């Protein structure tokens, strides 16, 4: 196993030991497990939307992600890839757009960065 994969595995295990159910309660770190590619039908822009733990993560707190979201240009963007799994949970980078797992919503909430 490569060094990077081993580091991710250790990080993921440490998050489980802390008991964070969606990766944010105790650590402030948002964990993602996959992504979907969205394409705007108006401007043609394409980008990845990462999936926070619990969004399209088929477990106890599963929530679906929207098929169509608002683009930065104001147009409509649609999923063009389906779910692409990362293989393990990893921390979300500061510039990565994602679907947030919010208690106030029945589905993933798009956060564009």
VENNORHU-V419551 format. One record per pair of residues at least 6 apart in sequence whose C-alpha atoms are under 7 Angstrom apart, sorted by the first residue. I is the first residue (numbers start at 1). GAP is how many residues later the second one is. D is the distance in Angstrom with one decimal. If there is no record, write none. Layout:
i=I gap=GAP d=D
i=I gap=GAP d=D
This chain:
i=8 gap=82 d=6.5
i=12 gap=77 d=6.2
i=12 gap=78 d=6.9
i=20 gap=6 d=5.8
i=22 gap=31 d=5.2
i=22 gap=32 d=6.4
i=23 gap=6 d=5.7
i=23 gap=7 d=5.1
i=23 gap=8 d=5.2
i=23 gap=30 d=6.9
i=24 gap=6 d=5.5
i=29 gap=62 d=6.4
i=30 gap=22 d=6.7
i=30 gap=61 d=5.7
i=30 gap=62 d=5.6
i=31 gap=21 d=5.7
i=31 gap=22 d=5.8
i=31 gap=58 d=5.8
i=31 gap=59 d=5.4
i=31 gap=60 d=4.6
i=31 gap=61 d=5.8
i=32 gap=18 d=6.3
i=32 gap=19 d=5.2
i=32 gap=20 d=4.3
i=32 gap=21 d=5.4
i=32 gap=57 d=5.4
i=32 gap=58 d=5.5
i=32 gap=59 d=6.2
i=32 gap=60 d=6.1
i=33 gap=18 d=6.0
i=33 gap=19 d=6.6
i=33 gap=20 d=6.3
i=33 gap=52 d=6.2
i=33 gap=53 d=5.5
i=33 gap=55 d=5.8
i=33 gap=56 d=4.6
i=33 gap=57 d=6.5
i=34 gap=16 d=5.8
i=34 gap=17 d=5.4
i=34 gap=49 d=6.6
i=34 gap=50 d=5.4
i=34 gap=51 d=4.2
i=34 gap=52 d=4.9
i=35 gap=13 d=6.2
i=35 gap=14 d=5.3
i=35 gap=15 d=4.0
i=35 gap=16 d=5.4
i=35 gap=48 d=5.8
i=35 gap=49 d=5.3
i=35 gap=50 d=6.6
i=36 gap=12 d=5.6
i=36 gap=13 d=5.3
i=36 gap=14 d=6.5
i=36 gap=43 d=6.5
i=36 gap=45 d=5.8
i=36 gap=46 d=5.7
i=36 gap=47 d=5.1
i=36 gap=48 d=6.1
i=37 gap=9 d=6.8
i=37 gap=10 d=5.6
i=37 gap=11 d=4.6
i=37 gap=12 d=6.2
i=37 gap=42 d=5.8
i=37 gap=43 d=5.7
i=37 gap=44 d=5.4
i=38 gap=8 d=5.6
i=38 gap=9 d=5.6
i=38 gap=10 d=6.3
i=38 gap=11 d=7.0
i=38 gap=39 d=5.8
i=38 gap=40 d=5.2
i=38 gap=41 d=4.4
i=38 gap=42 d=5.7
i=39 gap=6 d=5.7
i=39 gap=7 d=4.4
i=39 gap=8 d=6.7
i=39 gap=38 d=5.0
i=39 gap=39 d=5.5
i=39 gap=40 d=6.6
i=39 gap=41 d=6.6
i=40 gap=6 d=6.5
i=40 gap=31 d=6.2
i=40 gap=35 d=6.5
i=40 gap=36 d=5.5
i=40 gap=37 d=3.8
i=40 gap=38 d=6.4
i=41 gap=34 d=6.9
i=41 gap=35 d=6.0
i=41 gap=36 d=5.9
i=42 gap=33 d=5.4
i=42 gap=34 d=6.8
i=48 gap=49 d=6.8
i=49 gap=48 d=5.2
i=49 gap=49 d=4.6
i=49 gap=50 d=6.6
i=50 gap=47 d=6.2
i=50 gap=48 d=4.2
i=50 gap=49 d=6.2
i=51 gap=47 d=5.7
i=51 gap=48 d=5.3
i=52 gap=46 d=6.8
i=52 gap=47 d=6.0
i=52 gap=48 d=5.7
i=52 gap=49 d=6.1
i=54 gap=7 d=5.3
i=54 gap=8 d=4.9
i=54 gap=9 d=6.1
i=54 gap=47 d=6.3
i=55 gap=7 d=5.7
i=55 gap=8 d=4.7
i=55 gap=9 d=5.8
i=55 gap=10 d=6.4
i=55 gap=46 d=6.0
i=55 gap=53 d=5.7
i=56 gap=6 d=6.0
i=56 gap=7 d=5.8
i=56 gap=8 d=5.2
i=56 gap=9 d=6.5
i=63 gap=43 d=6.3
i=63 gap=44 d=4.9
i=63 gap=45 d=6.3
i=64 gap=43 d=5.0
i=64 gap=44 d=6.1
i=65 gap=34 d=6.9
i=65 gap=42 d=5.6
i=65 gap=43 d=4.8
i=66 gap=42 d=6.9
i=67 gap=11 d=5.7
i=67 gap=12 d=5.5
i=68 gap=8 d=6.5
i=68 gap=9 d=5.5
i=68 gap=10 d=4.5
i=68 gap=11 d=6.6
i=69 gap=7 d=5.8
i=69 gap=8 d=5.3
i=69 gap=9 d=6.5
i=70 gap=6 d=4.8
i=70 gap=7 d=5.9
i=71 gap=6 d=5.6
i=95 gap=18 d=5.6
i=96 gap=17 d=6.0
i=97 gap=14 d=5.6
i=97 gap=15 d=4.6
i=97 gap=16 d=4.9
i=98 gap=12 d=5.9
i=98 gap=13 d=5.4
i=98 gap=14 d=6.7
i=99 gap=9 d=4.8
i=99 gap=10 d=4.9
i=99 gap=11 d=4.5
i=99 gap=12 d=6.0
i=100 gap=8 d=5.3
i=100 gap=9 d=4.9
i=100 gap=10 d=6.3
i=100 gap=11 d=6.8
i=101 gap=7 d=5.4
i=101 gap=8 d=6.7
